[in-house]
Amino acid sequence: MDSLVMSQIRTLNAKGIQTEILQNGIELQQKWEEVFAGNLSKGQKQKILFKICMWHIFSYEKMKHISGQAAEGAFNQLKKGKCFLFFHDAEETIFMENANSVKAKDLHVHGQTELYMVDGNFSWTFVLTHEADLGPYFCKPDNVGGE
């Protein structure tokens, strides 16, 4: 198991958040792409290097979002239920039945990886990047159903 996944699980479990490891990361990334970047053409995605860093849809201003401390505040205030947490290009994901007590400070990345968190309906996403001066990003698109 990836040490980044284990480190994140330890942090969440220490807060009393029950976690389950799933092997559906690629599937979740595809769904994330459909929901949050479905309006972009293949050419637009290539231009912003989407396959390398999906969060480029935010840094290149292709999707409405909030960033920085405002993103952390919105995420912290959000009522969360069932959620998935996944890392770019990783098959292992973390499922939380009740993620309501997860705060931005509880999530972390190391090195050249990105962390994506979504609710079970993909009605919002919170993203941490490997870039110290970019993000975090929070997005709750109008066209997505859910809570």
LUMKE-447348 format. One line per field, with one value per residue: residue in one letter; x, y, z of N, C-alpha, C, O in turn. Coordinates in Angstrom, 1 decimal, always signed. Layout:
BEGIN
resn [A:...]
n.east [X:...]
n.north [Y:...]
n.up [Z:...]
ca.east [X:...]
ca.north [Y:...]
ca.up [Z:...]
c.east [X:...]
c.north [Y:...]
c.up [Z:...]
o.east [X:...]
o.north [Y:...]
o.up [Z:...]
***
This chain:
BEGIN
resn [M:D:S:L:V:M:S:Q:I:R:T:L:N:A:K:G:I:Q:T:E:I:L:Q:N:G:I:E:L:Q:Q:K:W:E:E:V:F:A:G:N:L:S:K:G:Q:K:Q:K:I:L:F:K:I:C:M:W:H:I:F:S:Y:E:K:M:K:H:I:S:G:Q:A:A:E:G:A:F:N:Q:L:K:K:G:K:C:F:L:F:F:H:D:A:E:E:T:I:F:M:E:N:A:N:S:V:K:A:K:D:L:H:V:H:G:Q:T:E:L:Y:M:V:D:G:N:F:S:W:T:F:V:L:T:H:E:A:D:L:G:P:Y:F:C:K:P:D:N:V:G:G:E]
n.east [+0.8:+0.5:+2.5:+1.7:-1.1:-1.5:-0.5:-2.4:-4.7:-4.0:-4.1:-6.8:-8.1:-7.2:-8.7:-11.0:-12.4:-13.9:-12.4:-12.1:-10.3:-10.3:-10.2:-10.5:-9.5:-8.8:-11.2:-12.7:-11.2:-11.9:-14.6:-14.5:-13.3:-15.3:-17.4:-16.2:-14.6:-16.0:-17.0:-14.9:-13.0:-11.1:-8.8:-8.6:-8.1:-5.7:-4.1:-3.9:-2.6:-4.0:-4.1:-1.8:-2.0:-5.0:-6.1:-5.5:-7.6:-8.6:-6.4:-5.9:-8.2:-10.5:-12.8:-15.2:-14.3:-13.1:-10.2:-7.2:-7.2:-9.9:-11.0:-10.4:-11.9:-14.5:-14.6:-14.2:-16.6:-18.5:-21.2:-20.5:-20.9:-20.9:-17.8:-15.1:-11.6:-8.9:-5.8:-3.8:-3.5:-3.4:-4.5:-5.5:-7.9:-9.5:-12.3:-14.9:-17.5:-18.7:-17.7:-17.9:-16.4:-14.0:-11.4:-9.7:-7.1:-6.6:-5.9:-3.3:-0.5:+2.4:+5.5:+5.4:+2.6:-1.1:-4.1:-7.4:-10.7:-14.0:-17.6:-20.0:-21.8:-20.4:-20.8:-19.3:-15.8:-12.7:-9.4:-6.0:-2.8:+0.5:+1.9:+3.2:+2.3:-0.1:-3.5:-5.1:-8.0:-11.5:-14.5:-17.9:-19.9:-22.6:-24.1:-24.3:-25.9:-27.1:-26.3]
n.north [-1.2:+2.2:+4.7:+7.3:+7.1:+5.5:+7.3:+9.3:+7.9:+7.3:+9.9:+10.6:+8.5:+9.0:+11.2:+9.9:+9.2:+6.9:+4.8:+3.3:+1.3:+1.4:+0.0:+1.8:+4.0:+4.9:+4.8:+6.7:+9.0:+9.2:+9.7:+12.1:+13.7:+13.7:+15.1:+17.5:+18.5:+18.0:+19.9:+20.7:+20.4:+17.8:+18.9:+21.3:+20.3:+19.0:+21.3:+22.5:+20.6:+18.6:+15.8:+15.4:+17.0:+17.2:+19.3:+21.6:+22.6:+24.5:+26.2:+27.3:+28.6:+27.4:+26.4:+27.5:+28.4:+28.5:+29.6:+29.0:+30.4:+30.9:+28.8:+26.7:+27.5:+27.3:+24.6:+23.6:+24.5:+23.0:+20.7:+17.4:+14.1:+10.9:+10.3:+10.4:+10.0:+10.6:+10.1:+11.5:+9.4:+7.1:+3.9:+3.1:+4.3:+6.3:+5.7:+7.3:+6.9:+8.8:+11.9:+14.3:+15.6:+16.1:+18.4:+21.0:+21.1:+18.6:+17.1:+16.1:+16.4:+15.0:+15.6:+15.2:+14.9:+15.0:+15.6:+14.7:+15.3:+14.3:+14.4:+11.7:+12.1:+13.6:+16.3:+18.4:+19.4:+19.2:+20.2:+19.5:+20.6:+19.8:+22.0:+24.6:+27.3:+27.3:+26.7:+25.6:+24.2:+24.7:+23.6:+23.8:+22.9:+24.3:+22.7:+20.2:+17.6:+16.6:+16.8]
n.up [+0.0:-0.7:+0.8:+1.1:+1.0:+3.3:+5.3:+5.1:+5.8:+8.5:+9.6:+9.3:+10.7:+13.3:+13.9:+14.4:+12.1:+10.1:+7.7:+4.5:+2.3:-1.2:-4.5:-6.8:-8.1:-10.8:-12.1:-10.5:-11.2:-13.9:-13.7:-12.3:-14.3:-16.2:-14.9:-13.9:-16.0:-18.3:-20.1:-21.7:-24.7:-26.3:-27.4:-25.9:-23.4:-23.9:-24.4:-21.9:-20.4:-19.1:-18.6:-17.2:-14.9:-13.5:-12.1:-13.5:-14.8:-13.1:-12.5:-15.0:-15.4:-16.4:-15.3:-13.0:-9.7:-6.3:-4.6:-2.5:+0.8:+0.9:-0.4:+1.3:+3.5:+2.5:+2.0:+4.7:+5.9:+4.6:+4.5:+4.8:+3.7:+2.6:+1.2:-1.2:-1.5:-3.5:-5.2:-7.9:-10.7:-9.1:-8.1:-5.6:-3.4:-0.9:+1.0:+2.8:+5.0:+6.5:+6.3:+7.6:+9.6:+8.5:+7.8:+6.0:+6.9:+7.6:+5.4:+3.2:+1.0:-0.6:-2.1:-5.6:-6.0:-6.3:-4.5:-4.5:-3.4:-3.2:-2.9:-2.6:-4.7:-6.5:-6.4:-5.6:-5.3:-3.7:-4.0:-3.5:-4.5:-5.8:-6.0:-4.1:-4.3:-5.6:-5.5:-2.5:-4.3:-4.6:-5.8:-6.8:-9.0:-10.8:-12.5:-11.5:-9.9:-6.5:-3.0]
ca.east [+0.0:+1.2:+2.8:+0.9:-2.4:-1.4:-0.3:-3.7:-5.6:-3.7:-4.6:-8.2:-8.5:-6.9:-9.9:-12.2:-13.1:-13.7:-12.0:-12.0:-9.5:-10.9:-9.3:-11.3:-9.0:-8.9:-12.7:-13.1:-10.6:-12.6:-15.8:-14.1:-13.1:-16.6:-18.2:-15.6:-14.0:-16.7:-17.2:-13.7:-12.7:-9.9:-7.8:-8.5:-7.5:-4.2:-3.4:-3.6:-1.9:-5.0:-3.8:-0.7:-2.6:-6.4:-6.5:-5.2:-8.9:-8.8:-5.3:-6.1:-9.5:-11.5:-13.9:-15.4:-13.8:-12.4:-8.9:-6.5:-7.9:-11.4:-11.4:-10.3:-13.1:-15.7:-14.6:-14.4:-18.0:-19.4:-21.7:-20.0:-21.4:-20.0:-16.8:-13.9:-10.4:-8.0:-4.6:-3.7:-2.9:-3.3:-5.6:-6.0:-8.7:-10.0:-13.7:-15.3:-18.9:-19.1:-16.5:-18.3:-15.4:-12.7:-11.1:-8.6:-5.8:-6.4:-5.5:-1.9:+0.2:+3.9:+6.2:+4.7:+1.2:-2.2:-5.1:-8.8:-11.7:-15.3:-18.6:-20.5:-22.5:-19.6:-21.5:-18.2:-14.5:-11.6:-8.1:-4.7:-1.8:+1.9:+2.5:+3.0:+1.7:-1.3:-4.5:-6.1:-9.2:-12.8:-15.5:-19.2:-20.5:-24.0:-24.8:-24.1:-26.9:-26.5:-26.7]
ca.north [+0.0:+3.5:+5.3:+8.5:+6.6:+5.1:+8.5:+10.0:+7.1:+7.5:+11.2:+10.5:+7.6:+9.7:+12.0:+9.1:+9.0:+5.5:+4.8:+2.0:+1.4:+0.8:+0.0:+2.3:+5.3:+5.3:+5.0:+8.0:+10.0:+9.3:+10.4:+13.5:+14.4:+13.9:+16.0:+18.8:+18.9:+17.5:+20.9:+21.0:+19.5:+17.1:+19.9:+22.2:+19.5:+18.9:+22.6:+22.8:+19.4:+18.1:+14.4:+15.5:+17.6:+17.5:+20.6:+22.7:+23.3:+25.6:+27.2:+27.9:+29.3:+26.8:+26.1:+28.4:+27.8:+29.4:+29.0:+29.5:+30.3:+30.9:+27.4:+26.0:+27.9:+26.7:+23.1:+23.4:+24.7:+22.2:+19.4:+16.3:+12.7:+9.9:+11.0:+9.6:+10.8:+9.9:+10.8:+11.4:+8.2:+6.0:+3.0:+3.1:+5.4:+6.2:+6.0:+7.7:+6.9:+10.1:+12.8:+15.6:+16.3:+16.4:+19.8:+21.1:+20.9:+17.1:+16.5:+16.5:+15.8:+15.0:+15.5:+15.6:+14.3:+15.8:+15.0:+15.1:+14.8:+14.5:+13.7:+10.5:+12.5:+14.5:+17.7:+19.3:+18.8:+20.0:+19.7:+20.0:+20.4:+19.7:+23.4:+25.4:+28.6:+27.1:+26.0:+24.5:+24.7:+24.2:+23.8:+23.2:+23.3:+24.5:+21.7:+18.9:+17.3:+16.1:+17.4]
ca.up [+0.0:-0.9:+2.1:+1.1:+1.4:+4.7:+6.1:+5.1:+6.6:+9.9:+10.0:+9.4:+11.8:+14.5:+14.2:+14.6:+10.9:+9.6:+6.3:+3.8:+1.1:-2.4:-5.7:-7.9:-8.4:-12.2:-12.3:-9.9:-12.0:-15.1:-13.3:-12.0:-15.6:-16.9:-14.2:-13.8:-17.2:-19.4:-21.1:-22.4:-25.8:-26.2:-27.7:-24.8:-22.3:-24.2:-24.2:-20.4:-19.9:-18.2:-18.2:-16.2:-13.7:-13.7:-11.5:-14.4:-15.2:-12.2:-12.6:-16.3:-15.3:-17.3:-14.5:-11.9:-8.5:-5.4:-4.3:-1.4:+2.1:+0.6:-0.8:+2.6:+4.3:+1.9:+2.3:+6.1:+6.2:+3.8:+5.2:+4.1:+4.1:+2.0:+0.3:-1.7:-1.5:-4.4:-5.7:-9.3:-11.2:-8.2:-8.1:-4.3:-2.9:+0.5:+1.1:+4.1:+5.1:+7.1:+6.3:+8.0:+10.5:+7.8:+7.5:+5.0:+7.6:+7.8:+4.2:+2.9:-0.1:-0.5:-3.4:-6.9:-6.1:-6.0:-3.8:-4.9:-2.6:-3.8:-2.2:-3.3:-5.9:-7.3:-6.5:-5.3:-5.2:-3.1:-4.6:-3.1:-5.6:-5.4:-6.1:-2.9:-4.5:-6.4:-4.7:-2.9:-5.1:-4.2:-6.9:-6.7:-10.2:-10.8:-13.3:-10.9:-8.8:-5.3:-1.7]
c.east [+0.9:+1.3:+1.9:-0.6:-2.5:-1.3:-1.6:-4.7:-5.3:-4.2:-6.1:-8.7:-8.2:-8.0:-11.1:-13.0:-12.8:-13.4:-12.0:-11.2:-10.2:-9.9:-10.0:-10.8:-9.1:-10.3:-13.1:-12.5:-11.4:-13.9:-15.6:-13.9:-14.4:-17.4:-17.5:-14.9:-14.7:-17.0:-16.0:-13.5:-11.4:-8.7:-7.5:-7.8:-6.0:-3.5:-3.1:-3.0:-2.8:-4.6:-2.7:-1.2:-4.0:-6.8:-6.1:-6.5:-9.1:-7.7:-5.4:-7.5:-10.5:-12.8:-14.0:-15.0:-13.4:-11.1:-8.3:-7.3:-9.4:-11.8:-11.4:-11.5:-14.3:-15.8:-14.8:-15.9:-19.0:-19.9:-21.3:-20.6:-20.4:-19.1:-15.7:-12.7:-9.4:-6.8:-4.4:-2.9:-2.7:-4.6:-6.3:-6.8:-9.1:-11.5:-14.1:-16.9:-19.5:-17.9:-16.8:-17.2:-14.1:-12.6:-9.9:-7.3:-5.5:-5.9:-4.1:-1.4:+1.7:+4.4:+5.4:+3.3:+0.1:-3.3:-6.5:-9.8:-13.1:-16.4:-19.2:-21.2:-21.7:-20.2:-20.5:-16.9:-13.6:-10.3:-6.9:-3.7:-0.4:+2.6:+2.2:+2.2:+0.4:-2.3:-4.5:-7.3:-10.4:-13.8:-16.8:-20.0:-22.0:-24.8:-24.7:-25.2:-26.3:-27.0:-26.6]
c.north [+1.2:+4.2:+6.6:+8.2:+6.3:+6.3:+9.2:+9.3:+7.3:+8.8:+11.2:+9.7:+8.2:+10.7:+11.2:+8.9:+7.6:+5.6:+3.4:+2.2:+0.7:+0.8:+0.5:+3.7:+5.8:+5.6:+6.4:+9.1:+10.3:+10.1:+11.8:+14.3:+14.6:+15.0:+17.4:+19.3:+18.5:+18.6:+21.3:+19.9:+18.8:+18.0:+20.8:+21.5:+19.3:+20.2:+22.9:+21.6:+18.8:+16.7:+14.4:+16.0:+18.0:+18.9:+21.8:+23.3:+24.5:+26.7:+27.9:+28.5:+28.7:+26.4:+27.0:+27.7:+28.9:+28.8:+29.6:+29.4:+30.3:+29.5:+26.5:+26.3:+27.3:+25.2:+22.8:+23.6:+23.8:+21.0:+18.3:+14.9:+11.7:+10.6:+10.0:+10.6:+10.0:+10.8:+10.6:+10.2:+7.1:+5.2:+3.0:+4.4:+5.2:+6.6:+6.3:+7.7:+8.2:+11.0:+14.1:+16.4:+16.5:+17.8:+19.8:+20.8:+19.4:+16.4:+17.0:+15.8:+15.9:+14.9:+16.0:+15.0:+15.3:+15.0:+15.6:+14.5:+15.2:+13.9:+12.5:+10.9:+13.4:+15.9:+18.7:+18.6:+19.8:+19.4:+20.4:+19.7:+20.2:+21.0:+24.2:+26.7:+28.5:+26.2:+26.3:+25.1:+24.0:+24.5:+23.1:+23.7:+23.4:+23.4:+20.3:+18.7:+16.8:+16.9:+18.9]
c.up [+0.0:+0.5:+2.2:+1.5:+2.8:+5.6:+6.2:+5.9:+8.1:+10.4:+10.2:+10.5:+13.1:+14.9:+14.4:+13.3:+10.3:+8.1:+5.8:+2.5:-0.1:-3.5:-6.9:-8.3:-9.8:-12.5:-11.7:-10.7:-13.3:-14.8:-13.0:-13.3:-16.3:-16.2:-14.2:-15.0:-18.4:-20.5:-21.9:-23.6:-25.5:-26.4:-26.6:-23.6:-22.6:-24.0:-22.8:-19.7:-18.8:-17.7:-17.2:-14.9:-14.0:-13.2:-12.4:-14.9:-14.3:-12.4:-14.0:-16.5:-16.3:-16.6:-13.3:-10.6:-7.6:-5.0:-3.0:-0.1:+1.9:+0.3:+0.5:+3.5:+3.8:+2.2:+3.8:+6.5:+5.6:+4.7:+4.3:+4.6:+3.5:+1.0:-0.1:-1.8:-2.4:-4.8:-7.2:-9.7:-10.2:-8.2:-6.7:-3.9:-1.5:+0.5:+2.6:+4.1:+5.6:+7.3:+6.9:+8.9:+9.8:+7.5:+6.6:+5.7:+7.8:+6.5:+3.8:+1.7:+0.1:-1.9:-4.6:-7.1:-5.8:-5.3:-4.2:-3.9:-3.2:-2.9:-3.1:-4.6:-6.8:-7.4:-6.1:-5.3:-4.5:-3.5:-3.9:-4.2:-5.0:-5.4:-4.8:-3.1:-5.4:-5.6:-3.3:-3.6:-4.6:-5.4:-6.6:-7.9:-10.2:-11.5:-12.7:-9.8:-7.6:-4.1:-1.8]
o.east [+1.9:+0.4:+1.5:-1.2:-3.4:-2.0:-2.0:-5.4:-6.2:-4.8:-6.6:-9.6:-9.0:-8.1:-12.2:-14.2:-11.7:-14.0:-11.9:-11.4:-10.6:-8.9:-10.2:-11.6:-9.5:-10.6:-13.9:-13.1:-11.5:-14.4:-16.4:-14.4:-14.6:-17.9:-18.2:-14.6:-14.2:-17.3:-16.2:-13.7:-10.6:-7.7:-6.4:-6.9:-5.2:-2.3:-2.1:-2.9:-2.3:-4.8:-2.5:-0.9:-4.3:-7.7:-6.5:-6.4:-9.8:-7.9:-4.9:-7.9:-11.2:-13.8:-13.0:-15.4:-13.4:-11.0:-8.9:-8.0:-10.1:-12.9:-12.3:-12.1:-15.1:-16.8:-15.6:-16.3:-20.1:-19.1:-21.6:-20.8:-19.2:-19.5:-15.4:-12.9:-9.2:-6.9:-4.8:-1.9:-1.8:-5.7:-7.5:-6.2:-9.1:-11.8:-13.6:-17.5:-20.5:-17.1:-16.0:-17.1:-13.2:-13.5:-9.2:-6.4:-4.4:-5.5:-3.7:-1.8:+2.2:+3.9:+4.8:+3.0:+0.4:-3.4:-6.6:-9.7:-13.2:-16.0:-18.8:-21.3:-22.2:-20.0:-20.8:-16.9:-13.7:-10.1:-6.9:-3.7:-0.2:+3.7:+1.0:+1.5:-0.1:-1.9:-3.8:-7.5:-10.4:-13.8:-16.8:-20.7:-22.6:-25.9:-25.1:-25.4:-25.0:-28.0:-26.9]
o.north [+1.3:+4.3:+7.0:+8.9:+6.7:+6.4:+9.7:+9.9:+7.4:+8.9:+11.7:+10.0:+8.0:+11.0:+11.8:+8.4:+7.2:+6.3:+2.4:+3.2:-0.5:+1.5:-0.2:+4.5:+6.9:+6.6:+7.1:+10.2:+11.4:+10.9:+12.7:+15.4:+15.7:+15.9:+18.4:+20.5:+18.5:+18.2:+22.0:+18.8:+19.2:+18.0:+21.2:+22.1:+19.4:+20.1:+23.6:+21.7:+18.4:+16.4:+13.4:+15.4:+19.1:+19.6:+22.9:+24.5:+25.4:+27.9:+29.0:+29.0:+29.5:+26.0:+27.3:+26.5:+30.1:+27.5:+30.6:+28.4:+29.7:+29.1:+25.7:+25.4:+26.8:+24.7:+21.9:+22.9:+23.7:+20.4:+18.2:+14.8:+11.7:+11.4:+9.0:+11.8:+8.8:+12.0:+9.5:+9.9:+6.2:+5.7:+2.8:+5.5:+4.1:+7.7:+5.6:+8.5:+8.7:+10.8:+15.1:+17.6:+17.1:+18.5:+18.9:+20.2:+19.0:+15.2:+18.2:+14.7:+16.7:+14.2:+17.1:+14.5:+16.3:+13.7:+16.8:+13.3:+16.3:+12.9:+12.5:+10.1:+13.8:+16.5:+19.9:+17.4:+21.0:+18.1:+21.6:+18.5:+20.4:+21.1:+24.4:+27.1:+29.5:+25.1:+27.3:+26.3:+22.8:+25.7:+21.9:+24.7:+22.5:+23.0:+19.4:+19.6:+16.7:+17.7:+19.6]
o.up [+0.7:+1.2:+3.3:+2.3:+3.6:+6.7:+7.3:+6.7:+8.9:+11.5:+11.2:+11.3:+14.1:+16.1:+14.6:+13.3:+10.2:+7.4:+6.5:+1.8:+0.1:-3.5:-7.9:-8.8:-10.1:-13.3:-12.4:-10.8:-13.7:-15.6:-13.4:-13.4:-16.8:-16.9:-14.5:-15.1:-19.6:-21.6:-22.9:-23.4:-24.7:-25.7:-26.2:-23.0:-21.7:-23.5:-22.5:-18.5:-17.7:-16.5:-16.4:-13.8:-14.6:-13.7:-12.0:-15.3:-14.7:-12.5:-14.1:-17.5:-16.9:-17.3:-12.7:-10.4:-7.9:-5.1:-2.4:+0.1:+2.7:+0.7:+0.7:+4.1:+4.6:+2.5:+4.1:+7.4:+6.0:+5.4:+3.1:+5.8:+3.9:+0.2:+0.5:-2.0:-2.2:-4.7:-7.7:-9.1:-10.4:-8.3:-6.6:-4.2:-0.9:+0.0:+3.5:+3.3:+5.2:+8.2:+6.7:+8.8:+10.4:+7.0:+6.5:+5.0:+8.0:+6.6:+4.1:+1.4:+0.9:-2.7:-4.5:-8.2:-5.2:-5.5:-4.3:-3.6:-3.6:-2.1:-4.3:-5.5:-7.9:-8.5:-6.2:-5.2:-4.6:-3.4:-3.8:-4.7:-3.8:-5.0:-4.5:-2.2:-5.8:-5.1:-2.9:-3.6:-4.1:-5.8:-6.2:-7.8:-9.5:-11.1:-13.4:-9.0:-7.5:-4.2:-0.8]
***
